[in-house]
Amino acid sequence: MMASGPPAALLLACSEYLPRVSAVSLTVSSLGALPSTLSRLSRTRVYLKPSTSSIPPHTFELAAPVSPDTPVSLLQYASLNGSTLTLRLTADRREPETHEHAFPATVLAQCGGVRCKHCSNLLLPTDINFLDMPSESWFELMDYWHCHKPDHDHSHGASAVPSRDALKPKPESCLVGLSYLSICADTAMPYTAIDDSGLLFCSRCSASIGTRDRLDPLVIKIYKWSITLDAGSLPNTIPLHYDSEIFVAEILLDVVEFHSTYHFIISTNSDQGKKSVYVSNCRGCWDVVVYLTK
């Protein structure tokens, strides 16, 4: 970021937003001394008047809004190291906007029905209850936040220790994951069919729409990209169908939220080889490198 001002007295500046510590920083180079004036013009703009007349005043844009109670005068928050000035302020602590995944339980509960994308055959009972599942990485998060793991009874006589596959739907409910709907096989049996290999098909058009749960043969998963919704009471801004690429991206980003670096290998049945995807997550900013290997 470059500040506004005459080219002959150009100051270089960089502003950074640090969400995990709720801070906004501003670094300005080529200053010989602390400025005579450093003030807040607004919650996103800072005015700087150097102490020497050879450098005209400058206005800087911050990377994020600062807290509403930030004072106008900012000199007390500034420090000078050589010719570089550093300013660090408290960021606005309002809750950030959250991303809503495609087809969450709230959307499915308002639709008029869940149907096969290929033939519009009804796939679920219209009176079923939809419940959002936790993150796909919920089990990994326990390593960070829980001192009592599900598979460790700690020899204190626990009578019912939950396991990794403890999240199962009830006959009258549907659990909503990032890319699939998890339901009891008997609940969907009038609308779907399962072959010996565990693949799930629409009972009308025989299109492949999901699979049997690998942990429980009595549970099936319907892929979200295989369904379309009846509008029902949904706002007209809600899509009734999503392509599969949307859910691939959401799964990758969900996993990246819990790791600093992650390596994915994406392969298909074609002869184009495999794609290796390396994703580096630093303070919510993702750096993605894709390699094509044979």
HELIX and SHEET records of a PDB file:
HELIX    1   1 PRO A    7  ALA A    9  5                                   3    
HELIX    2   2 PRO A   19  VAL A   21  5                                   3    
HELIX    3   3 LEU A   75  TYR A   77  5                                   3    
HELIX    4   4 ALA A  105  GLN A  110  1                                   6    
HELIX    5   5 TRP A  138  TRP A  145  1                                   8    
HELIX    6   6 ALA A  185  ALA A  188  1                                   4    
HELIX    7   7 LYS A  224  SER A  226  5                                   3    
HELIX    8   8 SER A  244  VAL A  256  1                                  13    
SHEET    1   A 4 ALA A  13  LEU A  18  0                                        
SHEET    2   A 4 ALA A  23  VAL A  28 -1                                        
SHEET    3   A 4 THR A  84  THR A  90 -1                                        
SHEET    4   A 4 ALA A  78  ASN A  81 -1                                        
SHEET    1   B 3 THR A  37  ARG A  40  0                                        
SHEET    2   B 3 ARG A  45  LYS A  49 -1                                        
SHEET    3   B 3 HIS A  58  GLU A  61 -1                                        
SHEET    1   C 2 GLY A 113  CYS A 116  0                                        
SHEET    2   C 2 ILE A 227  ASP A 230 -1                                        
SHEET    1   D 7 ASN A 129  ASP A 132  0                                        
SHEET    2   D 7 SER A 173  VAL A 176  1                                        
SHEET    3   D 7 TYR A 180  CYS A 184 -1                                        
SHEET    4   D 7 VAL A 219  TYR A 223 -1                                        
SHEET    5   D 7 SER A 208  ARG A 212 -1                                        
SHEET    6   D 7 LEU A 199  CYS A 202 -1                                        
SHEET    7   D 7 THR A 192  ILE A 194 -1                                        
SHEET    1   E 3 THR A 261  SER A 267  0                                        
SHEET    2   E 3 LYS A 274  CYS A 282 -1                                        
SHEET    3   E 3 CYS A 285  THR A 293 -1                                        
END                                                                             
